[in-house]
Amino acid sequence: MENETLLKASLRHLPGALLSVPLGILGGMFCGAAILSLCLLSGRSQTTGAEYPGYLEHVGDFLLGVMTVGAMYGGIVGALMGPLGYVTVVRTTGFKRAILPATIGTIVGGYAGSLAAPLLGIPTGIAGFFIALQFVQYKYSVQLKGTAATAPSLTSSIDQAELR
């Protein structure tokens, strides 16, 4: 009986777990490119490219190269952290609630770490991602508790829907 319930629960979360991999890759690519671009534009990378001849004509090429490197590293990290984030938090709160705070947390954490040392950008970006997810989970649980206090019939219907 327990194995059947575990199997049903596993199959119910399988599409979300599979979706978290490409979303993690794309989100990681975006965040990695944003973090490295912010570091470049703030001068943290020890160069802004301005010392190269023809800088004004080729600034887009230089920024595109930095964004490509950031996207490459971010995609790899996102492929690993996306499913982990899904298993720990997102499966209970949903993708819609988590995507914007997770993106902001990753960029802020990664940029803050990169200001201290370039290699700290990756672990602090991951930390920012999970801190943002914990914030989303806390906020969601508070909303559910508020709903339970004001409309008990609504929560009982939610509980019944989850049992099916």
Helices and strands as residue ranges (DSSP letters): H 2-41, H 55-85, I 86-90, H 91-93, H 95-116, G 118-120, H 121-150, H 152-163
